[in-house]
Amino acid sequence: MQAQDSSWGELLLGKNATRSIALSGGIALYATNTYIATTILPSVVAEIGGLELYAWSTTLYVVASILGSALTSKLLQHTGPRLAYTIATLIFMVGVLICALAPSMPIMLAGRLIQGLGGGVLLALCYSMIQLVFEERLWPRAMALVSGMWGVATLVGPAVGGVFAQMDAWRMAFGVMVPVSLAYIALTHRALPPRDSEAVASTRLPVVQLVLLAAAVLAVCAGSVSSLPSWNVLGIGVCAVLVFMLIRYESSASVRLLPKDAFRFSTPLCALYATTCLLVIGMSSEIFMPYFLQHLHGQSPLAAGYMTALMAAGWTVSEILSSGWTGRGPQRAILAGPLFIVIGLVMLAITTPMAGLGEWMQLAPICLGLFLVGFGIGLGWPHLLTRILQVASERDKDTAAASITTLQLFAMAMGAALAGVISNVAGINDATGNTGIANAALWLFGLFTVAPVLALVMARRAVRS
């Protein structure tokens, strides 16, 4: 196979070295910013308020990323790689500056929205450019290098965010991303061609589906602002209607968001997509973890950031562990994954609400629970994605490949929005002490166990098909 006739030296030395740094740097920029924001958010709301909008920071960032990733092919077609990267990074940098200077949470959210738009383009560009700048035999190693940047971000993001938060200088955590962004623009300008030698095919966007997708998530988010259950139910109800409209429109659309059989319940594709979405939703409760650790367990922003990153570490470890499994191994990995997530979330539901002073005996099961949730997702993840590409029809393979990122981001945004609903209704805004925060932790992790349980049901259908 050509894919095997390659070495890391070919990818990381010579003219490919700067290209590799340029492509992996875009993912690193996006992912590091994600973990910085998660780590410093408790410090942000302590200074400028807006705890009721806590989940919006992640939701708007990810929703904008969905839209940005969808626009990438058009941008690349009209500008070429070099200018596309410059535009995306400048948009991202404007969002960073707004966040760094934000006097209130609504302004902060506007910055996060702009960050997400630019970041979504960067995210998609990095994967799209691999086939344009590298020989085909180097693609697998390039994919591995780019994906590995998420692991690097789990180390860098919490460190940067945590250090500045402990110095009461959370704005500088965003501020340091400005010179990094400028340096990245200079790097991509040098490493990437102004235009691809082959014309990029004209593409049409599934605009209606993307609008309905974003509106569905924002409906849940809008309802989560209120602590009144009626408003939250209304938001979820509007979301359900919009998702139904999306399914109906997608079934007859000429430009599709997903492969043809994705919404037919009896098909393998439906089971696979449902499993992946439910797994991602199951881990979305992590957005409140730094807040819980700081307020219930007396942890510093730095320590809370790294403990929260254990979920991403578990994902990375299990993905590496299971990616080479063959025979019945992939099926077992897909089925075992949700069980690990359930165990992890139950542990978090029991231990997180038990306020303490940071004793190791209390923190150890919390750390283990976080690791198990991530471990459960990563265990079957590579096999789920591979299976999606295998069962998609030949004419739908490109759509299936592109839809993986879109569905993953949608599930992240929906999970964050639902986490905001549960936490607000459970009393996280209660000003009378930590009782409301502890109650929110109990209900958040307890109710989120439903997602991996449903994922197990769908996974059983997926592996039988």
CORWOFEN-V795646 format. One record per residue. N is the residue number from 0. PHI is phi in radians with two decimals (* if undefined). NEAR is the number of other ideal C-beta (glycine too) atoms within 8 Angstrom. D_FIRST is the distance of its C-alpha to the first C-alpha in Angstrom with 2 decimals. Layout:
N_PHI_NEAR_D_FIRST + N_PHI_NEAR_D_FIRST
This chain:
0_*_4_0.00 + 1_-1.13_7_3.79 + 2_-1.09_9_5.42 + 3_-1.53_6_5.56 + 4_-1.51_6_6.88 + 5_-2.73_11_10.05 + 6_-2.43_5_13.41 + 7_-1.11_6_16.40 + 8_-1.07_6_18.43 + 9_-1.12_10_16.70 + 10_-1.44_14_17.48 + 11_-1.85_8_20.95 + 12_-2.12_7_22.33 + 13_1.17_5_23.67 + 14_-1.18_5_23.82 + 15_-1.31_12_21.19 + 16_-1.08_9_23.56 + 17_-1.18_10_26.18 + 18_-1.14_12_23.79 + 19_-1.09_12_22.30 + 20_-1.13_10_25.90 + 21_-1.11_14_27.00 + 22_-1.25_15_24.54 + 23_-1.19_13_24.81 + 24_-1.11_12_28.54 + 25_-1.13_16_29.12 + 26_-1.13_15_27.91 + 27_-1.07_12_29.92 + 28_-1.09_16_32.97 + 29_-1.13_13_32.85 + 30_-1.21_13_32.23 + 31_-1.09_14_34.75 + 32_-1.06_14_37.34 + 33_-1.05_11_36.82 + 34_-1.32_17_37.64 + 35_-1.08_15_40.45 + 36_-1.09_14_42.12 + 37_-1.07_15_41.85 + 38_-1.25_19_43.40 + 39_-1.60_15_46.28 + 40_-1.01_13_47.24 + 41_-1.02_13_49.99 + 42_-1.22_11_51.54 + 43_-1.10_13_51.32 + 44_-1.21_13_53.26 + 45_-1.17_5_55.73 + 46_-1.63_7_56.68 + 47_-1.90_10_56.42 + 48_1.38_7_56.62 + 49_1.63_12_54.72 + 50_-1.05_8_53.68 + 51_-1.16_9_53.86 + 52_-1.82_11_51.11 + 53_-0.92_15_48.88 + 54_-1.21_16_46.04 + 55_-1.09_13_46.22 + 56_-1.00_15_44.67 + 57_-1.33_14_41.31 + 58_-1.07_15_41.68 + 59_-1.14_13_42.48 + 60_-1.05_15_39.77 + 61_-1.34_14_37.08 + 62_-1.05_15_38.63 + 63_-1.13_16_38.68 + 64_-1.12_15_35.03 + 65_-1.05_16_34.22 + 66_-1.15_12_36.15 + 67_-1.09_18_34.67 + 68_-1.12_14_31.06 + 69_-1.22_12_32.02 + 70_-1.46_11_33.61 + 71_-1.06_14_30.67 + 72_-1.08_10_29.19 + 73_-1.13_9_32.70 + 74_-1.09_12_33.35 + 75_-1.12_14_30.17 + 76_-1.12_10_31.00 + 77_-1.63_5_34.52 + 78_-2.07_8_34.26 + 79_1.52_10_30.88 + 80_-1.02_16_28.94 + 81_-1.07_12_31.57 + 82_-1.23_9_34.57 + 83_-1.06_14_32.87 + 84_-1.12_16_32.20 + 85_-1.10_11_35.76 + 86_-1.10_11_37.34 + 87_-1.08_16_35.47 + 88_-1.21_15_36.33 + 89_-1.13_11_39.94 + 90_-1.07_12_40.35 + 91_-1.01_18_39.01 + 92_-1.17_13_41.42 + 93_-1.05_10_44.38 + 94_-1.07_17_43.76 + 95_-1.07_16_43.64 + 96_-1.10_11_46.96 + 97_-1.08_13_48.62 + 98_-1.10_13_47.67 + 99_-1.14_12_48.96 + 100_-1.82_8_52.29 + 101_-1.05_12_52.68 + 102_-1.55_5_56.29 + 103_-2.63_9_55.61 + 104_-1.14_13_52.90 + 105_-1.01_8_52.84 + 106_-1.17_11_52.12 + 107_-1.01_15_49.45 + 108_-1.16_12_47.81 + 109_-1.08_10_47.91 + 110_-1.12_15_46.06 + 111_-1.12_16_43.45 + 112_-1.08_13_42.99 + 113_-1.19_14_42.41 + 114_-0.95_15_40.08 + 115_-1.09_16_37.99 + 116_-1.09_15_37.84 + 117_-1.15_17_36.57 + 118_-1.14_18_34.31 + 119_-1.11_18_32.73 + 120_-1.13_17_31.86 + 121_-1.04_17_30.38 + 122_-1.03_15_28.34 + 123_-1.26_14_26.81 + 124_-1.04_15_26.52 + 125_-1.08_13_24.36 + 126_-1.32_10_21.66 + 127_-1.17_11_22.16 + 128_-1.32_11_21.98 + 129_-0.97_13_18.52 + 130_-1.30_7_17.02 + 131_-1.59_8_19.91 + 132_-1.92_9_19.95 + 133_-2.06_12_16.43 + 134_-1.14_5_13.45 + 135_-1.01_8_10.78 + 136_-1.18_9_8.39 + 137_-1.66_12_11.60 + 138_-1.00_12_12.42 + 139_-1.03_8_11.71 + 140_-1.20_10_13.77 + 141_-1.13_13_16.27 + 142_-1.06_10_16.79 + 143_-1.12_8_17.46 + 144_-1.11_12_19.83 + 145_-1.11_13_21.69 + 146_-1.12_8_22.11 + 147_-1.15_9_23.34 + 148_-1.15_13_26.28 + 149_-1.14_11_27.98 + 150_-1.14_10_28.29 + 151_-1.08_11_29.80 + 152_-1.12_13_32.16 + 153_-1.17_13_33.55 + 154_-1.57_9_34.85 + 155_-1.36_11_36.06 + 156_-1.00_18_37.49 + 157_-1.07_16_39.94 + 158_-1.16_11_40.99 + 159_-1.10_13_41.92 + 160_-1.10_18_43.53 + 161_-1.15_17_45.28 + 162_-1.09_9_46.79 + 163_-1.21_14_48.24 + 164_-1.13_17_49.46 + 165_-1.19_9_51.30 + 166_-1.54_7_52.92 + 167_0.98_6_54.09 + 168_-2.32_8_52.11 + 169_-1.06_13_49.45 + 170_-1.10_9_49.70 + 171_-1.20_10_48.31 + 172_-1.09_15_45.13 + 173_-1.31_12_44.50 + 174_-1.04_9_46.07 + 175_-1.17_10_43.63 + 176_-1.29_14_40.85 + 177_-1.18_11_42.63 + 178_-1.10_7_42.08 + 179_-1.10_9_38.53 + 180_-1.12_14_37.95 + 181_-1.11_9_39.59 + 182_-1.12_8_37.46 + 183_-1.18_13_34.33 + 184_-1.06_12_35.58 + 185_-1.08_8_36.07 + 186_-1.13_12_32.57 + 187_-1.15_16_30.85 + 188_-1.12_10_33.24 + 189_-1.45_7_32.08 + 190_-1.53_9_28.32 + 191_-1.90_13_27.60 + 192_-1.28_9_28.31 + 193_-1.13_7_31.47 + 194_-2.56_7_29.69 + 195_-1.27_10_26.22 + 196_-1.13_4_25.99 + 197_-1.80_4_25.01 + 198_-1.08_4_27.67 + 199_-1.40_8_26.97 + 200_-1.07_5_27.72 + 201_-1.16_5_31.07 + 202_-2.18_7_30.95 + 203_-1.85_5_33.73 + 204_-1.75_9_34.38 + 205_-1.39_12_35.54 + 206_-1.04_6_38.66 + 207_-1.05_8_40.89 + 208_-1.11_13_38.42 + 209_-1.14_13_37.79 + 210_-1.11_8_41.57 + 211_-1.12_13_42.20 + 212_-1.09_13_39.50 + 213_-1.15_11_41.05 + 214_-1.12_9_44.57 + 215_-1.09_14_43.89 + 216_-1.16_15_42.89 + 217_-1.16_11_45.81 + 218_-1.11_13_48.23 + 219_-1.11_16_47.51 + 220_-1.10_15_47.79 + 221_-1.09_8_51.11 + 222_-1.17_15_52.53 + 223_-1.26_15_51.54 + 224_-1.11_9_53.94 + 225_-1.58_8_56.87 + 226_-1.54_7_57.77 + 227_-1.38_6_59.43 + 228_-0.99_6_57.50 + 229_-1.08_6_58.61 + 230_-1.19_10_56.79 + 231_-1.15_14_53.61 + 232_-1.12_9_53.78 + 233_-1.07_9_54.38 + 234_-1.05_15_51.28 + 235_-1.17_12_49.11 + 236_-1.12_8_50.81 + 237_-1.08_11_50.13 + 238_-1.03_12_46.46 + 239_-1.07_8_46.31 + 240_-1.11_8_47.91 + 241_-1.15_12_45.49 + 242_-1.14_10_42.44 + 243_-1.07_8_44.02 + 244_-1.09_9_44.52 + 245_-1.07_12_40.89 + 246_-1.10_9_39.75 + 247_-1.10_8_42.23 + 248_-1.18_11_41.31 + 249_-1.09_14_37.53 + 250_-1.14_7_37.95 + 251_-2.14_5_39.30 + 252_-1.31_11_37.88 + 253_-1.41_3_36.19 + 254_-1.92_6_34.16 + 255_-1.77_12_32.64 + 256_-1.54_11_31.92 + 257_-2.23_12_30.00 + 258_-1.02_12_28.31 + 259_-0.98_6_30.92 + 260_-1.67_9_31.41 + 261_-1.13_12_31.30 + 262_-1.78_9_35.09 + 263_-1.54_8_35.64 + 264_-1.03_5_36.52 + 265_-1.43_4_35.40 + 266_-1.61_10_31.76 + 267_-1.05_10_28.82 + 268_-1.05_15_28.12 + 269_-1.05_13_31.68 + 270_-1.11_13_31.43 + 271_-1.19_13_28.21 + 272_-1.11_13_29.67 + 273_-1.09_11_32.97 + 274_-1.09_14_31.46 + 275_-1.11_16_29.63 + 276_-1.11_12_32.81 + 277_-1.16_15_35.10 + 278_-1.11_20_33.07 + 279_-1.16_13_33.24 + 280_-1.04_13_36.93 + 281_-1.03_19_37.54 + 282_-1.63_14_36.62 + 283_-1.24_16_38.55 + 284_-1.13_14_41.73 + 285_-1.12_11_40.56 + 286_-1.10_13_42.07 + 287_-1.62_15_45.53 + 288_-1.07_14_44.65 + 289_-1.02_14_45.71 + 290_-1.15_13_48.99 + 291_-1.09_13_49.64 + 292_-1.15_14_48.88 + 293_-1.30_13_51.18 + 294_-1.59_9_54.05 + 295_-1.76_15_54.01 + 296_-2.21_14_52.78 + 297_1.11_7_53.98 + 298_-1.48_11_50.62 + 299_-1.26_8_50.18 + 300_-0.98_16_47.84 + 301_-1.14_13_45.46 + 302_-1.12_10_45.43 + 303_-1.11_16_45.19 + 304_-1.12_18_42.20 + 305_-1.24_11_40.25 + 306_-1.12_14_41.27 + 307_-1.10_15_40.08 + 308_-1.19_13_36.70 + 309_-1.06_12_36.24 + 310_-1.13_14_35.04 + 311_-1.15_12_32.11 + 312_-1.12_12_31.53 + 313_-1.08_17_31.43 + 314_-1.02_14_28.84 + 315_-1.09_13_26.56 + 316_-1.07_11_27.13 + 317_-1.24_15_26.47 + 318_-1.15_12_23.37 + 319_-1.13_7_21.83 + 320_-1.10_7_23.27 + 321_-1.70_15_22.02 + 322_-1.08_7_18.63 + 323_-1.66_4_16.89 + 324_-1.20_10_19.23 + 325_-2.27_5_18.20 + 326_1.14_4_20.48 + 327_-1.52_5_23.79 + 328_-0.99_9_23.21 + 329_-1.03_13_22.29 + 330_-1.09_9_25.41 + 331_-1.14_9_27.58 + 332_-1.13_13_26.43 + 333_-1.10_16_27.31 + 334_-1.35_13_30.67 + 335_-1.34_11_31.57 + 336_-0.92_18_30.98 + 337_-1.03_16_34.12 + 338_-1.14_11_36.23 + 339_-1.09_13_35.53 + 340_-1.14_19_36.46 + 341_-1.03_13_39.69 + 342_-1.05_11_40.64 + 343_-1.10_17_40.01 + 344_-1.19_17_42.03 + 345_-1.10_11_44.85 + 346_-1.05_13_45.07 + 347_-1.18_15_45.27 + 348_-1.12_14_47.90 + 349_-1.45_9_50.03 + 350_-1.59_11_49.72 + 351_-1.09_15_49.39 + 352_-1.18_11_52.83 + 353_-1.41_9_54.57 + 354_-1.06_7_55.80 + 355_-2.69_10_56.08 + 356_-1.85_5_56.38 + 357_1.59_9_52.86 + 358_-1.13_7_53.37 + 359_-1.04_6_50.24 + 360_-1.11_5_51.05 + 361_-1.51_12_50.83 + 362_-1.34_13_47.82 + 363_-1.02_8_45.61 + 364_-1.17_10_45.27 + 365_-1.15_15_44.67 + 366_-1.06_10_41.81 + 367_-1.13_10_40.39 + 368_-1.06_16_40.76 + 369_-1.08_17_38.91 + 370_-1.11_13_36.03 + 371_-1.15_14_35.85 + 372_-1.07_18_35.72 + 373_-1.12_19_32.69 + 374_-1.05_14_31.10 + 375_-1.14_21_31.60 + 376_-1.24_17_29.90 + 377_-1.18_15_26.80 + 378_-1.03_15_26.38 + 379_-1.80_16_25.24 + 380_-0.99_13_24.30 + 381_-1.08_9_20.46 + 382_-1.35_13_20.62 + 383_-1.11_14_23.27 + 384_-1.17_10_21.36 + 385_-1.10_9_18.20 + 386_-1.13_13_20.66 + 387_-1.03_14_22.35 + 388_-1.19_10_19.32 + 389_-1.26_6_18.70 + 390_-1.53_9_22.35 + 391_-1.18_11_23.00 + 392_-1.15_8_23.45 + 393_-1.03_4_21.16 + 394_-1.33_4_23.82 + 395_-1.78_11_24.36 + 396_-1.11_10_20.89 + 397_-1.14_6_21.70 + 398_-1.11_12_25.10 + 399_-1.10_14_23.81 + 400_-1.13_8_21.56 + 401_-1.19_8_24.55 + 402_-1.26_13_27.00 + 403_-1.05_11_25.56 + 404_-1.13_11_27.01 + 405_-1.06_13_30.19 + 406_-1.18_12_30.87 + 407_-1.12_10_30.23 + 408_-1.16_14_32.68 + 409_-1.06_13_35.13 + 410_-1.13_15_35.19 + 411_-1.08_12_35.78 + 412_-1.16_14_38.63 + 413_-1.14_14_40.13 + 414_-1.08_16_40.01 + 415_-1.11_14_41.74 + 416_-1.12_15_44.35 + 417_-1.13_12_45.10 + 418_-1.08_15_45.38 + 419_-1.14_15_47.97 + 420_-1.04_15_49.88 + 421_-1.09_13_50.12 + 422_-1.14_14_51.04 + 423_-1.19_15_53.73 + 424_-1.16_10_55.31 + 425_-1.33_12_55.26 + 426_1.83_11_57.29 + 427_-1.10_13_55.10 + 428_-1.53_9_57.61 + 429_-1.06_10_60.56 + 430_-1.55_3_62.56 + 431_-1.52_5_64.62 + 432_2.43_5_62.26 + 433_-1.59_8_58.97 + 434_-1.06_9_59.80 + 435_-1.14_13_58.09 + 436_-1.15_14_54.96 + 437_-1.11_13_54.78 + 438_-1.12_12_55.36 + 439_-1.11_16_52.57 + 440_-1.10_15_50.12 + 441_-1.06_12_51.17 + 442_-1.23_12_50.81 + 443_-1.08_15_47.63 + 444_-1.25_14_45.57 + 445_-1.12_9_47.43 + 446_-1.24_8_46.79 + 447_-1.24_16_43.17 + 448_-1.17_14_42.45 + 449_-1.06_7_42.80 + 450_-1.06_13_39.43 + 451_-1.19_16_37.26 + 452_-1.13_10_39.51 + 453_-1.14_10_38.77 + 454_-1.09_16_35.06 + 455_-1.12_12_35.18 + 456_-1.06_8_36.84 + 457_-1.23_12_34.21 + 458_-1.13_15_31.35 + 459_-1.08_9_32.81 + 460_-1.18_10_32.65 + 461_-1.14_14_29.09 + 462_-1.37_9_27.73 + 463_-1.38_5_29.88 + 464_-1.36_8_28.62
